[in-house]
Amino acid sequence: MADLYFEDVNEGDEGPSISHELTRTDLVMYAGASGDFNPMHTDEVKAKEAGLPSVFGHGMFSAGLLATAITNYVGIGTLKRYKVRFAKQTWPGETFITSVKVTGKRKEDGENLVDLECTLTNQDGEVKVAGEATAALPSRG
């Protein structure tokens, strides 16, 4: 992706969206990569014994997918802040769609800061992860 410059960003602009269907393979791969082997994420029998309809997704997998959409837009190495709230559990078979929207821009302490509102929703529009981020973008000057 080409560099995004502070002068080219306006309040209300939206970054490109990512769409991803959560699979059970994602859950197993993420468990291995993260070391989070909570059986609620990978063991159908144990999840049902606990009263759940199925295994569910790792929150940090969802947060990572959303973070990827943010850095795809503003670039690697520009994030100054990223904060999320996990709103609902994620389930295999759901398709996630990211949204990254510019909510403000300002110059502060010599940096060109862009504030972003970001969400991860499923195919039915249910918010799964809601977040905020701030990126420091280069100037064309």
C-alpha positions in Angstrom: 0.0 0.0 0.0 1.2 3.5 -0.8 2.1 5.8 2.0 -0.9 7.7 3.5 -0.1 11.3 4.2 -1.6 13.6 6.8 -2.7 16.1 4.2 -4.6 13.5 2.2 -6.8 12.4 5.2 -10.1 14.0 6.1 -12.6 13.5 8.8 -15.2 10.9 7.6 -12.7 9.1 5.3 -12.9 5.3 5.5 -10.1 2.8 5.1 -10.4 -0.4 3.0 -12.4 -3.1 4.7 -11.3 -6.7 5.3 -13.8 -9.6 5.2 -13.0 -12.9 6.8 -15.0 -16.0 7.6 -14.0 -17.5 11.0 -13.2 -21.2 10.7 -12.4 -23.9 13.2 -9.0 -24.1 11.6 -8.5 -20.4 12.4 -9.2 -21.3 16.1 -6.7 -24.2 16.2 -4.0 -22.2 14.3 -4.5 -19.2 16.6 -4.3 -21.4 19.7 -1.0 -22.8 18.5 0.4 -19.4 17.6 -0.7 -17.6 20.7 -0.4 -20.4 23.3 -4.0 -19.9 24.3 -5.3 -23.4 24.6 -8.5 -22.7 26.5 -10.7 -25.6 25.5 -13.6 -23.2 25.0 -11.8 -22.2 21.7 -10.9 -25.7 20.4 -12.8 -28.5 22.2 -16.4 -28.8 21.0 -17.3 -31.3 23.7 -16.0 -29.2 26.6 -17.6 -26.1 25.2 -21.0 -27.8 25.1 -20.5 -29.2 28.6 -20.0 -25.6 29.7 -23.4 -24.7 28.2 -22.1 -23.0 25.1 -23.5 -23.8 21.6 -20.0 -24.4 20.2 -16.4 -23.3 20.5 -15.9 -19.6 20.1 -13.2 -17.4 18.7 -10.3 -15.9 20.6 -10.9 -12.2 21.3 -7.3 -11.3 20.4 -7.8 -13.0 17.0 -10.7 -10.6 16.3 -8.7 -7.6 17.7 -5.8 -8.7 15.4 -8.0 -8.8 12.3 -9.2 -5.3 13.1 -5.7 -4.1 13.7 -4.7 -5.5 10.3 -7.4 -3.4 8.7 -6.1 -0.3 10.5 -2.5 -0.8 9.5 -3.5 -1.7 6.0 -4.9 1.9 5.9 -2.5 4.0 7.9 0.7 1.9 7.3 2.9 -0.3 9.5 4.7 1.5 12.3 2.3 4.5 12.5 0.0 3.4 15.3 0.4 5.4 18.6 -2.6 4.0 20.3 -5.1 1.1 19.8 -7.8 0.3 22.3 -10.7 -2.2 21.9 -13.7 -3.4 23.7 -14.9 -6.9 23.1 -18.7 -6.6 22.6 -19.8 -10.2 21.7 -18.4 -13.6 21.3 -17.4 -14.8 17.8 -18.5 -18.1 16.4 -17.1 -20.3 13.6 -19.0 -19.7 10.4 -19.5 -16.0 11.0 -18.1 -13.6 8.4 -16.4 -10.5 9.8 -16.2 -7.2 8.2 -13.9 -4.4 9.4 -14.6 -0.7 9.4 -12.0 2.0 9.9 -13.2 5.6 9.9 -11.3 8.9 10.5 -12.9 10.8 13.3 -10.4 13.6 13.6 -7.0 14.9 12.8 -4.7 17.2 14.7 -1.1 18.4 15.2 0.2 17.6 18.7 3.8 17.6 20.0 5.2 17.9 16.5 3.2 14.9 15.2 0.4 14.7 12.6 -2.2 12.6 14.5 -5.2 10.9 13.0 -7.9 9.5 15.2 -9.8 6.4 14.0 -13.0 4.7 15.0 -12.9 1.0 14.2 -15.3 -1.9 14.4 -15.5 -5.6 13.6 -19.1 -6.7 12.8 -20.5 -10.0 11.6 -22.5 -10.5 8.5 -25.7 -9.5 10.4 -24.2 -6.2 11.5 -23.6 -7.2 15.1 -20.6 -5.4 16.6 -18.1 -8.0 17.9 -15.2 -5.6 18.6 -15.4 -1.8 18.9 -12.2 0.2 19.1 -10.3 3.5 18.7 -6.9 4.1 17.3 -4.5 7.0 16.8 -1.9 7.1 14.0 1.0 9.5 13.4 1.2 10.1 9.7 4.0 11.6 7.7 3.5 15.0 6.0 4.0 15.7 2.4 5.9 18.9 3.4 
